[in-house]
Amino acid sequence: MKVDKLYKYDVLILGAGLAGLRAATEIARKFGDRVRVGIVSKVQLMRAHSVCAEGGTAAVLRPEEGDSFELHAWDTIKGSDFLADQDVVFRFVRMMPYEILLLDHWGIPWSRRPDGKINTRPFGGHSFFRTVFAQDKTGFFEMQTLYDTLLKFSNYDRHDEVFATSFIMKDGKFAGLTAIDLVRGETVLFLAKSLIVATGGAGRLYGFTTYSHSVTGDGLAMAYRVGIPLKDMEFIQFHPTGLVPSGILVTEGARGEGGYLRNNRGERFMKNYAPSKMELAPRDIVSRAEMTEIEEGRGFKGPDGLDYVHLDLTHLGRAKILERLPLIRELAIKFAGVDPIEEPIPVRPVAHYSMGGIHANIDGQVMWDAERTVENMFVAGEAACLSLHGANRLGSNSTAECLVWGRITGNLAAEYSLSKEYPFREEDILQEAERELGAVEKLLRSDGKENPYAIRKELQRTMDKNVGVFRTREGLEKALEKIKELKKRFENISIKDKNLVWNTDLVMTMETGFLLDLAEVLTMGALLREESRGGHFRRDFPKRDDERWLKHTLAFRKEDGSPAFEYIPVRITYWKPVERKY
Ligand SMILES: Cc1cc2nc3c(=O)[nH]c(=O)nc-3n(C[C@H](O)[C@H](O)[C@H](O)COP(=O)(O)OP(=O)(O)OC[C@H]3O[C@@H](n4cnc5c(N)ncnc54)[C@H](O)[C@@H]3O)c2cc1C
């Protein structure tokens, strides 16, 4: 398939969520017109999933009131069930306060205390109230502030509604990106001296999820397909408060502001699972507690098997709910028909975050294996696995990660590009791109019997049922068998729309292909990991097993398309793992 358009940049940023925009603003303010940047997003810039982040962003802002870098690091490492790399965590906590103040200078409307200082709220697993917020719409305001800031500069082109399909690698380096411009119906090749991948997570592996429909792990799957390993993919976070029946998130900020979880007897059941932290225990623990209540008959009957518990905010009072949680009230009224000022909200665990991602080092530099870097390729945000969150992320550490590694990778990619010429012959990469786009053409021509929408639905149902909060060998094996069957059936699909202009059939099908690859990696990784740690809980191996499993999983794609696994050590630089109690 011919390439219709070719663009050339110093730095290419794939993804315009918080991580991508933070990288772009960093390059713009530090390097200005010396570094030409291309920003590619499959949706319009302000429609990146990041605008949905609700509760806040963690940072140590109040040392005078008792918080410290060491405490934030400890909370993060304990929360990770000791799978986080500790040097990464320390770098993160030290860099975060600057990000909060920088956004403040750029005009973000942080919620404030009566004395005018930036306000902070408690969040799960944090032993200090260090989550900075802008009402319950933090991600929206962060995105808006970065976007407004970017508008002051002129060193970049935006490529909105351009869907990336594959990375082209040569001599161990990034050489180009193929894509479809959905608006113009054209094939595109981007050449760049360096690339920052900021494509977000893979939440849509699940049907009951908090994630936008666009969060389909494309960057992860594209990296995996060119031989880059994915790390720790078996660790998925299930958030305790997904609104029933939609799965829309009710922010942890609702419990941070004092909300209670109750079973069908009206009891605050968290006293039996995490007596010191109660509703503000880390998410993996609260989600398992809720599922246990539901399974033992102390939940409420919900539609389509979506049994639930209650999140009770009624005691917070009208004024606090309207001031601190206006979005949550609006969502509960619109999507569950309850007004939280008057009644409790129906909630249950929901797929919420991918702790795993593209294997990267502490600088966000992509790695080929345990030792070799891809010298001109970086990754930031949820697409990355730098091992900051280990086996379980603490709430409000993710938007924070996007800001910190957006900044770091923006600087490194720009410096790299200033020091180098584009090393490949354009014609060679063009030829390679046309070969790659052959796969798109094949899909467009496909005329098989299988419906790609049905395949995506079946995949999500399988993941919801068998790769959820509680896992067993039997369930995981069933899931794996189903995923293999779906992969086979995917080879015989048909796409009805044969045009390239805004072909949502084609985009959805390509995303489903990406999800199938990732589901196989995740499920096989979960089957192999015979222990319980953080978000990965095996009923048949209910204990953490540091002797065998205190290590990161790396999944490499084999020639037949299935994954092979290797393991690398966790970097423990400060605290030895201890039992995790709350
Ligand atoms: C409902 C919800 C609320 C949350 N609230 C919080 C919170 O309060 N605090 C917190 O710390 N974390 C929160 N999180 C997590 C946090 O929002 C995400 O981890 C973070 O926003 C991810 O940002 P990102 O920049 O990595 O990716 P995203 O914001 O997902 O952006 C991905 C970008 O990549 C582009 N892209 C992807 N694939 C392609 C492709 N094939 N071609 C072209 N472009 C592509 C997209 O268009 C988009 O621009 C929340 C998550 C959810 C689901």
The ligand as an ORCA input file, in Angstrom:
! r2SCAN-3c Opt
* xyz 0 1
  C     -11.845      7.288     35.082
  C     -10.412      7.377     35.489
  C     -10.029      8.288     36.466
  C      -8.705      8.383     36.854
  N      -8.361      9.274     37.834
  C      -7.063      9.384     38.193
  C      -6.676     10.313     39.208
  O      -7.491     11.023     39.784
  N      -5.367     10.382     39.539
  C      -4.419      9.619     38.915
  O      -3.239      9.754     39.242
  N      -4.757      8.751     37.938
  C      -6.054      8.620     37.559
  N      -6.399      7.733     36.582
  C      -5.340      7.141     35.753
  C      -4.840      8.206     34.760
  O      -5.935      8.974     34.322
  C      -4.154      7.598     33.543
  O      -3.225      6.643     33.919
  C      -3.437      8.704     32.744
  O      -4.326      9.766     32.459
  C      -2.876      8.149     31.461
  O      -2.361      9.209     30.712
  P      -1.468      8.937     29.430
  O      -0.990     10.268     28.965
  O      -0.474      7.889     29.708
  O      -2.494      8.307     28.358
  P      -3.909      8.818     27.776
  O      -4.448     10.006     28.463
  O      -4.759      7.598     27.702
  O      -3.538      9.293     26.313
  C      -3.193      8.375     25.308
  C      -2.960      9.137     24.023
  O      -2.455      8.225     23.055
  C      -3.180      8.355     21.839
  N      -3.160      7.069     21.140
  C      -3.358      5.832     21.648
  N      -3.269      4.907     20.660
  C      -3.013      5.582     19.517
  C      -2.835      5.211     18.147
  N      -2.909      3.943     17.730
  N      -2.595      6.183     17.246
  C      -2.542      7.489     17.619
  N      -2.708      7.906     18.881
  C      -2.942      6.962     19.818
  C      -4.575      8.782     22.296
  O      -5.263      9.407     21.236
  C      -4.226      9.739     23.431
  O      -3.928     11.000     22.910
  C      -7.733      7.574     36.232
  C      -8.116      6.642     35.273
  C      -9.449      6.517     34.928
  C      -9.851      5.452     33.969
*
